[in-house]
Each structure stands twice: as structure tokens, then as C-alpha cells.
Amino acid sequence: MTNKKTINVLLAGAVAAVSLGLAGSAHAEGEKEKCYGVVKAGKNDCGSADKAHGCAGLAAVDGSGQEWVTLPKGVCEKLVNGSLEPVAAGAPAEEAPAEEGGEAH
């Protein structure tokens, strides 16, 4: 009976793994978008926006605004430095609004 119990446990595990795989592939078929500025060096999808290279896995630095990775729609803008458009190197950050009516000290 031990062999039968072992086979049943293995079979149940295989069914669970297949079920999880199917659920994951259904999510993978959803809408995707390019996300710039969040890629680790060597982990980019395809070429860079500035045409410095044309292949995946060639990002030289972490977080380059010219490198992208495909993510599920809506995720990119929730990530630190995530952008749906390429970001030029050294691009100035948005300026903070000036204080109104205050004197310079």
C-alpha cells in the first residue's frame, strides 16, 4: 500500500503543478507594456531605445532609462523609476514647486 500512497501523492502533486502552470499562462496572455528604467544590468528585453545595442541581455548598468523589460500592464508605473517612455540619461527630475510668499534666508 505504501507504493500506491506514494503514487497518489506524486500524481496529486503533478496535477497541482499543471493547474498552476495553466493559471500562470492565462495571466501571461494579458496585456503587456514596455517598462523603462527598472532593468538590472544584463536582464533587458531586446534592444535599447537609444539603439546602443539590438539584443536582449546587453544592458550595461542597472536602472538605465534606455533599457526596458516587458511587464503586465499597470505594473511599470508602480515601480520606483518605472517609465512607459524612455528616459534620457541625465534628464533633469521634475523641479519642486517654489514656495509662495516666503523670503530667502
A tleap script that builds the chain and sets N, CA, C and O, in Angstrom:
source leaprc.protein.ff14SB
mol = sequence {
  NMET THR ASN LYS LYS THR ILE ASN VAL LEU
  LEU ALA GLY ALA VAL ALA ALA VAL SER LEU
  GLY LEU ALA GLY SER ALA HIE ALA GLU GLY
  GLU LYS GLU LYS CYS TYR GLY VAL VAL LYS
  ALA GLY LYS ASN ASP CYS GLY SER ALA ASP
  LYS ALA HIE GLY CYS ALA GLY LEU ALA ALA
  VAL ASP GLY SER GLY GLN GLU TRP VAL THR
  LEU PRO LYS GLY VAL CYS GLU LYS LEU VAL
  ASN GLY SER LEU GLU PRO VAL ALA ALA GLY
  ALA PRO ALA GLU GLU ALA PRO ALA GLU GLU
  GLY GLY GLU ALA CHIE
}
set mol.1.N position { 0.816 -1.194 0.000 }
set mol.1.CA position { 0.000 0.000 0.000 }
set mol.1.C position { 0.859 1.256 0.000 }
set mol.1.O position { 0.408 2.302 -0.468 }
set mol.2.N position { 2.057 1.183 0.501 }
set mol.2.CA position { 2.916 2.352 0.537 }
set mol.2.C position { 3.192 2.853 -0.875 }
set mol.2.O position { 3.176 4.059 -1.122 }
set mol.3.N position { 3.440 1.943 -1.790 }
set mol.3.CA position { 3.697 2.357 -3.171 }
set mol.3.C position { 2.491 3.057 -3.771 }
set mol.3.O position { 2.639 4.048 -4.487 }
set mol.4.N position { 1.292 2.546 -3.482 }
set mol.4.CA position { 0.079 3.150 -4.011 }
set mol.4.C position { -0.114 4.554 -3.429 }
set mol.4.O position { -0.521 5.472 -4.141 }
set mol.5.N position { 0.179 4.719 -2.134 }
set mol.5.CA position { 0.045 6.019 -1.481 }
set mol.5.C position { 1.064 7.002 -2.066 }
set mol.5.O position { 0.732 8.163 -2.307 }
set mol.6.N position { 2.264 6.559 -2.288 }
set mol.6.CA position { 3.312 7.405 -2.872 }
set mol.6.C position { 2.924 7.830 -4.280 }
set mol.6.O position { 3.094 8.993 -4.646 }
set mol.7.N position { 2.418 6.920 -5.054 }
set mol.7.CA position { 1.997 7.238 -6.424 }
set mol.7.C position { 0.860 8.257 -6.412 }
set mol.7.O position { 0.846 9.181 -7.225 }
set mol.8.N position { -0.086 8.093 -5.497 }
set mol.8.CA position { -1.203 9.038 -5.393 }
set mol.8.C position { -0.713 10.434 -5.009 }
set mol.8.O position { -1.199 11.428 -5.549 }
set mol.9.N position { 0.240 10.518 -4.083 }
set mol.9.CA position { 0.789 11.816 -3.680 }
set mol.9.C position { 1.522 12.460 -4.849 }
set mol.9.O position { 1.365 13.655 -5.100 }
set mol.10.N position { 2.325 11.671 -5.567 }
set mol.10.CA position { 3.034 12.209 -6.727 }
set mol.10.C position { 2.069 12.657 -7.821 }
set mol.10.O position { 2.271 13.697 -8.448 }
set mol.11.N position { 1.038 11.879 -8.041 }
set mol.11.CA position { 0.040 12.227 -9.042 }
set mol.11.C position { -0.684 13.511 -8.660 }
set mol.11.O position { -0.913 14.369 -9.512 }
set mol.12.N position { -1.043 13.652 -7.395 }
set mol.12.CA position { -1.719 14.866 -6.923 }
set mol.12.C position { -0.800 16.077 -7.090 }
set mol.12.O position { -1.253 17.154 -7.477 }
set mol.13.N position { 0.476 15.901 -6.801 }
set mol.13.CA position { 1.442 16.985 -6.983 }
set mol.13.C position { 1.578 17.384 -8.438 }
set mol.13.O position { 1.668 18.571 -8.751 }
set mol.14.N position { 1.594 16.412 -9.323 }
set mol.14.CA position { 1.702 16.697 -10.762 }
set mol.14.C position { 0.480 17.445 -11.259 }
set mol.14.O position { 0.602 18.383 -12.047 }
set mol.15.N position { -0.703 17.036 -10.804 }
set mol.15.CA position { -1.937 17.717 -11.201 }
set mol.15.C position { -1.918 19.158 -10.694 }
set mol.15.O position { -2.307 20.073 -11.421 }
set mol.16.N position { -1.470 19.370 -9.457 }
set mol.16.CA position { -1.399 20.726 -8.909 }
set mol.16.C position { -0.412 21.578 -9.700 }
set mol.16.O position { -0.690 22.744 -9.982 }
set mol.17.N position { 0.719 21.019 -10.055 }
set mol.17.CA position { 1.724 21.765 -10.824 }
set mol.17.C position { 1.193 22.157 -12.195 }
set mol.17.O position { 1.412 23.280 -12.649 }
set mol.18.N position { 0.502 21.245 -12.851 }
set mol.18.CA position { -0.077 21.547 -14.161 }
set mol.18.C position { -1.145 22.626 -14.023 }
set mol.18.O position { -1.224 23.531 -14.853 }
set mol.19.N position { -1.962 22.535 -12.983 }
set mol.19.CA position { -3.009 23.539 -12.767 }
set mol.19.C position { -2.410 24.914 -12.547 }
set mol.19.O position { -2.900 25.897 -13.101 }
set mol.20.N position { -1.363 24.999 -11.751 }
set mol.20.CA position { -0.702 26.277 -11.515 }
set mol.20.C position { -0.075 26.802 -12.793 }
set mol.20.O position { -0.115 28.004 -13.055 }
set mol.21.N position { 0.496 25.926 -13.582 }
set mol.21.CA position { 1.090 26.327 -14.858 }
set mol.21.C position { 0.071 26.899 -15.801 }
set mol.21.O position { 0.347 27.885 -16.484 }
set mol.22.N position { -1.100 26.309 -15.858 }
set mol.22.CA position { -2.162 26.817 -16.728 }
set mol.22.C position { -2.666 28.158 -16.241 }
set mol.22.O position { -2.951 29.043 -17.047 }
set mol.23.N position { -2.780 28.321 -14.935 }
set mol.23.CA position { -3.225 29.601 -14.389 }
set mol.23.C position { -2.198 30.680 -14.681 }
set mol.23.O position { -2.564 31.811 -15.003 }
set mol.24.N position { -0.919 30.349 -14.574 }
set mol.24.CA position { 0.137 31.308 -14.865 }
set mol.24.C position { 0.165 31.700 -16.320 }
set mol.24.O position { 0.408 32.864 -16.636 }
set mol.25.N position { -0.080 30.755 -17.226 }
set mol.25.CA position { -0.058 31.081 -18.648 }
set mol.25.C position { -1.252 31.944 -19.025 }
set mol.25.O position { -1.153 32.758 -19.942 }
set mol.26.N position { -2.367 31.785 -18.344 }
set mol.26.CA position { -3.523 32.637 -18.618 }
set mol.26.C position { -3.194 34.077 -18.255 }
set mol.26.O position { -3.590 34.999 -18.968 }
set mol.27.N position { -2.469 34.286 -17.145 }
set mol.27.CA position { -2.069 35.629 -16.735 }
set mol.27.C position { -1.047 36.185 -17.712 }
set mol.27.O position { -1.057 37.379 -18.010 }
set mol.28.N position { -0.167 35.329 -18.213 }
set mol.28.CA position { 0.881 35.765 -19.132 }
set mol.28.C position { 0.305 36.254 -20.453 }
set mol.28.O position { 0.961 37.023 -21.155 }
set mol.29.N position { -0.891 35.832 -20.808 }
set mol.29.CA position { -1.501 36.236 -22.065 }
set mol.29.C position { -2.170 37.603 -21.965 }
set mol.29.O position { -2.651 38.121 -22.973 }
set mol.30.N position { -2.213 38.202 -20.771 }
set mol.30.CA position { -2.838 39.508 -20.598 }
set mol.30.C position { -2.045 40.593 -21.299 }
set mol.30.O position { -1.011 40.325 -21.912 }
set mol.31.N position { -2.535 41.818 -21.205 }
set mol.31.CA position { -1.867 42.943 -21.848 }
set mol.31.C position { -0.515 43.209 -21.204 }
set mol.31.O position { -0.357 43.116 -19.987 }
set mol.32.N position { 0.450 43.539 -22.041 }
set mol.32.CA position { 1.821 43.812 -21.587 }
set mol.32.C position { 2.231 45.199 -22.050 }
set mol.32.O position { 1.620 45.769 -22.954 }
set mol.33.N position { 3.280 45.742 -21.418 }
set mol.33.CA position { 3.823 47.022 -21.841 }
set mol.33.C position { 5.318 47.069 -21.541 }
set mol.33.O position { 5.809 46.384 -20.644 }
set mol.34.N position { 6.031 47.892 -22.309 }
set mol.34.CA position { 7.461 48.077 -22.079 }
set mol.34.C position { 7.626 48.989 -20.875 }
set mol.34.O position { 6.932 49.996 -20.742 }
set mol.35.N position { 8.557 48.622 -20.000 }
set mol.35.CA position { 8.846 49.425 -18.817 }
set mol.35.C position { 10.322 49.781 -18.829 }
set mol.35.O position { 11.179 48.899 -18.787 }
set mol.36.N position { 10.618 51.075 -18.888 }
set mol.36.CA position { 11.985 51.583 -18.925 }
set mol.36.C position { 12.433 51.995 -17.526 }
set mol.36.O position { 11.612 52.378 -16.692 }
set mol.37.N position { 13.731 51.915 -17.275 }
set mol.37.CA position { 14.309 52.433 -16.041 }
set mol.37.C position { 14.333 51.480 -14.863 }
set mol.37.O position { 14.768 51.871 -13.780 }
set mol.38.N position { 13.886 50.251 -15.031 }
set mol.38.CA position { 13.830 49.322 -13.903 }
set mol.38.C position { 14.660 48.055 -14.134 }
set mol.38.O position { 14.679 47.159 -13.290 }
set mol.39.N position { 15.332 47.985 -15.259 }
set mol.39.CA position { 16.038 46.767 -15.653 }
set mol.39.C position { 17.385 46.646 -14.941 }
set mol.39.O position { 18.123 47.623 -14.813 }
set mol.40.N position { 17.689 45.442 -14.484 }
set mol.40.CA position { 19.015 45.143 -13.945 }
set mol.40.C position { 19.973 44.929 -15.116 }
set mol.40.O position { 19.554 44.498 -16.190 }
set mol.41.N position { 21.238 45.222 -14.914 }
set mol.41.CA position { 22.251 45.021 -15.956 }
set mol.41.C position { 22.176 43.588 -16.469 }
set mol.41.O position { 22.152 42.634 -15.690 }
set mol.42.N position { 22.141 43.454 -17.787 }
set mol.42.CA position { 22.113 42.140 -18.414 }
set mol.42.C position { 20.762 41.459 -18.441 }
set mol.42.O position { 20.671 40.313 -18.881 }
set mol.43.N position { 19.713 42.117 -17.989 }
set mol.43.CA position { 18.384 41.487 -17.901 }
set mol.43.C position { 17.344 42.183 -18.782 }
set mol.43.O position { 16.147 41.951 -18.606 }
set mol.44.N position { 17.768 43.026 -19.721 }
set mol.44.CA position { 16.826 43.739 -20.581 }
set mol.44.C position { 16.192 42.834 -21.618 }
set mol.44.O position { 16.742 41.793 -21.978 }
set mol.45.N position { 15.020 43.248 -22.096 }
set mol.45.CA position { 14.350 42.581 -23.215 }
set mol.45.C position { 14.733 43.346 -24.477 }
set mol.45.O position { 14.533 44.559 -24.543 }
set mol.46.N position { 15.266 42.678 -25.452 }
set mol.46.CA position { 15.565 43.226 -26.775 }
set mol.46.C position { 16.472 44.452 -26.715 }
set mol.46.O position { 17.198 44.648 -25.740 }
set mol.47.N position { 16.427 45.278 -27.769 }
set mol.47.CA position { 17.358 46.401 -27.919 }
set mol.47.C position { 17.023 47.595 -27.050 }
set mol.47.O position { 15.933 47.685 -26.485 }
set mol.48.N position { 17.980 48.516 -26.949 }
set mol.48.CA position { 17.782 49.725 -26.158 }
set mol.48.C position { 17.091 50.794 -26.993 }
set mol.48.O position { 17.150 50.766 -28.222 }
set mol.49.N position { 16.443 51.724 -26.330 }
set mol.49.CA position { 15.715 52.791 -27.012 }
set mol.49.C position { 16.653 53.701 -27.791 }
set mol.49.O position { 16.274 54.230 -28.836 }
set mol.50.N position { 17.880 53.891 -27.293 }
set mol.50.CA position { 18.831 54.770 -27.978 }
set mol.50.C position { 19.628 54.044 -29.060 }
set mol.50.O position { 20.558 54.608 -29.636 }
set mol.51.N position { 19.263 52.796 -29.331 }
set mol.51.CA position { 19.883 51.972 -30.378 }
set mol.51.C position { 21.366 51.680 -30.114 }
set mol.51.O position { 22.123 51.407 -31.045 }
set mol.52.N position { 21.779 51.740 -28.835 }
set mol.52.CA position { 23.153 51.410 -28.478 }
set mol.52.C position { 23.438 49.935 -28.726 }
set mol.52.O position { 24.584 49.553 -28.968 }
set mol.53.N position { 22.403 49.107 -28.668 }
set mol.53.CA position { 22.517 47.684 -28.981 }
set mol.53.C position { 21.147 47.175 -29.394 }
set mol.53.O position { 20.137 47.832 -29.143 }
set mol.54.N position { 21.107 46.018 -30.021 }
set mol.54.CA position { 19.850 45.486 -30.529 }
set mol.54.C position { 19.471 44.137 -29.966 }
set mol.54.O position { 18.620 43.451 -30.533 }
set mol.55.N position { 20.084 43.736 -28.858 }
set mol.55.CA position { 19.824 42.392 -28.334 }
set mol.55.C position { 19.442 42.410 -26.865 }
set mol.55.O position { 19.781 43.328 -26.118 }
set mol.56.N position { 18.725 41.363 -26.478 }
set mol.56.CA position { 18.366 41.172 -25.069 }
set mol.56.C position { 19.611 40.818 -24.273 }
set mol.56.O position { 20.544 40.210 -24.798 }
set mol.57.N position { 19.618 41.200 -23.016 }
set mol.57.CA position { 20.692 40.822 -22.118 }
set mol.57.C position { 21.947 41.661 -22.225 }
set mol.57.O position { 22.982 41.277 -21.680 }
set mol.58.N position { 21.894 42.797 -22.911 }
set mol.58.CA position { 23.090 43.619 -23.078 }
set mol.58.C position { 23.072 44.918 -22.291 }
set mol.58.O position { 23.953 45.755 -22.485 }
set mol.59.N position { 22.101 45.116 -21.411 }
set mol.59.CA position { 22.077 46.327 -20.584 }
set mol.59.C position { 23.347 46.362 -19.748 }
set mol.59.O position { 23.675 45.393 -19.064 }
set mol.60.N position { 24.064 47.485 -19.806 }
set mol.60.CA position { 25.350 47.589 -19.124 }
set mol.60.C position { 25.231 47.999 -17.658 }
set mol.60.O position { 26.085 47.648 -16.845 }
set mol.61.N position { 24.178 48.739 -17.317 }
set mol.61.CA position { 24.025 49.233 -15.948 }
set mol.61.C position { 22.608 48.999 -15.442 }
set mol.61.O position { 21.676 48.855 -16.234 }
set mol.62.N position { 22.451 48.961 -14.152 }
set mol.62.CA position { 21.127 48.850 -13.541 }
set mol.62.C position { 20.352 50.160 -13.727 }
set mol.62.O position { 20.928 51.242 -13.619 }
set mol.63.N position { 19.076 50.064 -13.998 }
set mol.63.CA position { 18.193 51.216 -13.996 }
set mol.63.C position { 18.336 52.191 -15.148 }
set mol.63.O position { 17.884 53.330 -15.027 }
set mol.64.N position { 18.938 51.805 -16.250 }
set mol.64.CA position { 19.069 52.710 -17.385 }
set mol.64.C position { 17.699 53.064 -17.942 }
set mol.64.O position { 16.853 52.188 -18.124 }
set mol.65.N position { 17.483 54.323 -18.210 }
set mol.65.CA position { 16.228 54.785 -18.774 }
set mol.65.C position { 16.062 54.432 -20.237 }
set mol.65.O position { 15.007 54.689 -20.819 }
set mol.66.N position { 17.090 53.845 -20.846 }
set mol.66.CA position { 17.044 53.440 -22.247 }
set mol.66.C position { 16.763 51.955 -22.404 }
set mol.66.O position { 16.463 51.500 -23.507 }
set mol.67.N position { 16.854 51.198 -21.332 }
set mol.67.CA position { 16.634 49.753 -21.352 }
set mol.67.C position { 15.239 49.440 -20.843 }
set mol.67.O position { 14.713 50.141 -19.979 }
set mol.68.N position { 14.637 48.376 -21.384 }
set mol.68.CA position { 13.272 48.040 -20.999 }
set mol.68.C position { 13.092 46.552 -20.779 }
set mol.68.O position { 13.890 45.723 -21.217 }
set mol.69.N position { 12.019 46.252 -20.087 }
set mol.69.CA position { 11.587 44.883 -19.848 }
set mol.69.C position { 10.068 44.867 -19.996 }
set mol.69.O position { 9.406 45.850 -19.662 }
set mol.70.N position { 9.517 43.781 -20.484 }
set mol.70.CA position { 8.071 43.669 -20.654 }
set mol.70.C position { 7.432 43.250 -19.330 }
set mol.70.O position { 7.854 42.277 -18.706 }
set mol.71.N position { 6.417 43.991 -18.915 }
set mol.71.CA position { 5.693 43.714 -17.671 }
set mol.71.C position { 4.194 43.731 -17.935 }
set mol.71.O position { 3.744 44.307 -18.925 }
set mol.72.N position { 3.422 43.105 -17.056 }
set mol.72.CA position { 1.962 43.193 -17.199 }
set mol.72.C position { 1.512 44.659 -17.124 }
set mol.72.O position { 2.063 45.449 -16.358 }
set mol.73.N position { 0.521 45.002 -17.918 }
set mol.73.CA position { 0.029 46.376 -17.976 }
set mol.73.C position { -0.358 46.859 -16.580 }
set mol.73.O position { -1.032 46.150 -15.832 }
set mol.74.N position { 0.076 48.070 -16.238 }
set mol.74.CA position { -0.256 48.685 -14.954 }
set mol.74.C position { 0.794 48.511 -13.878 }
set mol.74.O position { 0.715 49.157 -12.833 }
set mol.75.N position { 1.780 47.651 -14.106 }
set mol.75.CA position { 2.799 47.394 -13.087 }
set mol.75.C position { 3.911 48.435 -13.147 }
set mol.75.O position { 4.375 48.896 -12.105 }
set mol.76.N position { 4.342 48.810 -14.335 }
set mol.76.CA position { 5.507 49.675 -14.515 }
set mol.76.C position { 5.435 50.959 -13.707 }
set mol.76.O position { 6.373 51.297 -12.985 }
set mol.77.N position { 4.342 51.663 -13.824 }
set mol.77.CA position { 4.242 52.963 -13.172 }
set mol.77.C position { 4.169 52.868 -11.651 }
set mol.77.O position { 4.236 53.888 -10.964 }
set mol.78.N position { 4.035 51.663 -11.124 }
set mol.78.CA position { 4.033 51.465 -9.672 }
set mol.78.C position { 5.443 51.241 -9.145 }
set mol.78.O position { 5.661 51.277 -7.934 }
set mol.79.N position { 6.409 51.009 -10.042 }
set mol.79.CA position { 7.779 50.716 -9.651 }
set mol.79.C position { 8.610 51.994 -9.558 }
set mol.79.O position { 8.405 52.933 -10.328 }
set mol.80.N position { 9.539 52.022 -8.622 }
set mol.80.CA position { 10.450 53.157 -8.500 }
set mol.80.C position { 11.237 53.273 -9.797 }
set mol.80.O position { 11.812 52.291 -10.267 }
set mol.81.N position { 11.265 54.461 -10.373 }
set mol.81.CA position { 11.942 54.776 -11.644 }
set mol.81.C position { 11.271 54.146 -12.857 }
set mol.81.O position { 11.807 54.259 -13.960 }
set mol.82.N position { 10.130 53.492 -12.709 }
set mol.82.CA position { 9.440 52.889 -13.838 }
set mol.82.C position { 8.835 53.957 -14.742 }
set mol.82.O position { 8.209 54.904 -14.264 }
set mol.83.N position { 9.026 53.800 -16.048 }
set mol.83.CA position { 8.510 54.755 -17.022 }
set mol.83.C position { 8.036 54.007 -18.258 }
set mol.83.O position { 8.675 53.047 -18.688 }
set mol.84.N position { 6.922 54.440 -18.831 }
set mol.84.CA position { 6.419 53.827 -20.052 }
set mol.84.C position { 7.122 54.389 -21.287 }
set mol.84.O position { 6.932 53.881 -22.393 }
set mol.85.N position { 7.923 55.423 -21.107 }
set mol.85.CA position { 8.693 56.039 -22.184 }
set mol.85.C position { 10.169 56.014 -21.808 }
set mol.85.O position { 10.505 56.039 -20.624 }
set mol.86.N position { 11.058 55.965 -22.807 }
set mol.86.CA position { 12.496 56.026 -22.496 }
set mol.86.C position { 12.824 57.319 -21.765 }
set mol.86.O position { 12.188 58.348 -21.993 }
set mol.87.N position { 13.813 57.262 -20.889 }
set mol.87.CA position { 14.258 58.422 -20.130 }
set mol.87.C position { 15.697 58.700 -20.540 }
set mol.87.O position { 16.560 57.830 -20.421 }
set mol.88.N position { 15.956 59.908 -21.020 }
set mol.88.CA position { 17.299 60.276 -21.463 }
set mol.88.C position { 18.251 60.283 -20.279 }
set mol.88.O position { 17.881 60.676 -19.173 }
set mol.89.N position { 19.473 59.847 -20.518 }
set mol.89.CA position { 20.492 59.851 -19.466 }
set mol.89.C position { 20.726 61.277 -19.003 }
set mol.89.O position { 20.888 62.179 -19.826 }
set mol.90.N position { 20.746 61.489 -17.704 }
set mol.90.CA position { 20.988 62.812 -17.144 }
set mol.90.C position { 19.804 63.755 -17.274 }
set mol.90.O position { 19.950 64.957 -17.056 }
set mol.91.N position { 18.627 63.232 -17.628 }
set mol.91.CA position { 17.450 64.089 -17.746 }
set mol.91.C position { 17.117 64.665 -16.380 }
set mol.91.O position { 17.127 63.949 -15.378 }
set mol.92.N position { 16.825 65.951 -16.340 }
set mol.92.CA position { 16.525 66.561 -15.033 }
set mol.92.C position { 15.228 66.033 -14.463 }
set mol.92.O position { 14.261 65.805 -15.190 }
set mol.93.N position { 15.214 65.842 -13.168 }
set mol.93.CA position { 13.993 65.420 -12.485 }
set mol.93.C position { 13.047 66.610 -12.449 }
set mol.93.O position { 13.473 67.754 -12.610 }
set mol.94.N position { 11.774 66.344 -12.239 }
set mol.94.CA position { 10.822 67.449 -12.157 }
set mol.94.C position { 11.211 68.347 -10.999 }
set mol.94.O position { 11.563 67.872 -9.919 }
set mol.95.N position { 11.144 69.668 -11.238 }
set mol.95.CA position { 11.511 70.611 -10.198 }
set mol.95.C position { 10.381 70.708 -9.175 }
set mol.95.O position { 9.199 70.634 -9.511 }
set mol.96.N position { 10.786 70.877 -7.919 }
set mol.96.CA position { 9.811 71.056 -6.854 }
set mol.96.C position { 9.199 72.447 -7.006 }
set mol.96.O position { 9.897 73.379 -7.406 }
set mol.97.N position { 7.925 72.608 -6.700 }
set mol.97.CA position { 7.300 73.922 -6.819 }
set mol.97.C position { 7.938 74.915 -5.850 }
set mol.97.O position { 8.276 74.567 -4.719 }
set mol.98.N position { 8.097 76.162 -6.313 }
set mol.98.CA position { 8.684 77.202 -5.472 }
set mol.98.C position { 7.701 77.567 -4.369 }
set mol.98.O position { 6.485 77.524 -4.556 }
set mol.99.N position { 8.256 77.928 -3.211 }
set mol.99.CA position { 7.400 78.343 -2.105 }
set mol.99.C position { 6.833 79.703 -2.404 }
set mol.99.O position { 7.535 80.575 -2.916 }
set mol.100.N position { 5.580 79.895 -2.093 }
set mol.100.CA position { 4.937 81.178 -2.347 }
set mol.100.C position { 5.042 82.078 -1.136 }
set mol.100.O position { 4.809 81.656 -0.004 }
set mol.101.N position { 5.400 83.335 -1.394 }
set mol.101.CA position { 5.370 84.346 -0.355 }
set mol.101.C position { 6.460 84.216 0.698 }
set mol.101.O position { 6.450 84.962 1.677 }
set mol.102.N position { 7.378 83.312 0.533 }
set mol.102.CA position { 8.437 83.163 1.529 }
set mol.102.C position { 9.647 83.984 1.150 }
set mol.102.O position { 9.897 84.244 -0.027 }
set mol.103.N position { 10.402 84.394 2.170 }
set mol.103.CA position { 11.611 85.166 1.933 }
set mol.103.C position { 12.789 84.221 1.879 }
set mol.103.O position { 12.793 83.180 2.537 }
set mol.104.N position { 13.788 84.583 1.094 }
set mol.104.CA position { 15.011 83.805 1.044 }
set mol.104.C position { 15.824 84.086 2.286 }
set mol.104.O position { 15.935 85.241 2.699 }
set mol.105.N position { 16.383 83.084 2.880 }
set mol.105.CA position { 17.179 83.277 4.105 }
set mol.105.C position { 18.629 83.107 3.811 }
set mol.105.O position { 19.460 83.230 4.710 }
savepdb mol mol.pdb
quit
